[in-house]
Amino acid sequence: MSDFLTARPQPVALTIAGSDSGGNAGIQADLRAFHAFGVHGCTAIAALTAQNPDGVRAVQAATPAFLSQQLDAIFDAYSVGAIKTGMLLNAELIEAAAASLAKHRIIPKVVDPVMIATSGARLLEESAVLALQKKLLPQATLITPNLPEAAALLGRDVTDLASAGFAARELAKRFGCSVLVKGGHSAKNASSDVLCSSGTLWLLSTPVVRKPLSLHGTGCTLSAAIAAALAGGLPLLEAVAAAKGYVYDVIRAGRVVGPRAGVLGMTRHRPSAKVSVKPFGA
């Protein structure tokens, strides 16, 4: 029997997202996280962007048919262990991705509902929000909104940890999945997120990194790292904690790569003692 057939399979994760020409966020950040967790990365590119740390200059969407073809090619050949979705840009691309993923219900899915950047910039066409809510979020194992995205999904302000806890619980009930509300950028002394899973609320925290060289791509990195950890066999709470520790490490390891460009660092995943996990409110 050939070595190919007897070799131990490597875990596989799939990212469906946009490409960042600067290499900080999107598909590029996802692949870095997959590699750090020892997972093979497959990609389905929903859009190309012309961007750098100063902002997005142009976006070129894939056609829905081409996105579907990418996904068909991947699922025909690879044993995908977990999936993450990122920037899907418009309703047509969301519907194409959702139709494909509906054929693979057993695979864990981490949906990063990329709607509003922490800077306030809108990353999803307003006409696509309904498609996101109706077609994609109900398929998720976990969704990972930041505070503005949680507010947009609920139609009310979500501004602090207390409101993040209520939001996580309500979104989990609405979409039938686990929810991680990311509150990291709202705090001064700790980067804290609230996870609602199986009806239980958890608070996950790391210290705040003072004067980081870059925070660009942290949301993409977190959701990709969770997917990688799930593909590697970790249960959800452990996967989220491992991913949060990884994000803390790559922020601390940030590097300068140009006159106006800092990036998250390159590290291998290792258990981090800096992640606090406790019941919310304890």
Secondary structure, 3 states (H helix, E strand, C coil): CCHHHHCCCCCEEEEEEEEECCCCCHHHHHHHHHHHCCCEEEEEEEEEEEEECCEEEEEEECCHHHHHHHHHHHHHHCCCCEEEECCCCCHHHHHHHHHHHCCCCCCCEEECCCCECCCCCECCCHHHHHHHHHHHHHHCCEECCEHHHHHHHHCCCCCCHHHHHHHHHHHHHHHCCEEEEECHHHCCCEEEEEEEECCEEEEEEEECCCCCCCCCCHHHHHHHHHHHHHHCCCCHHHHHHHHHHHHHHHHHCCEEEECCEEECCCCCCCCCCCCEEEECCC
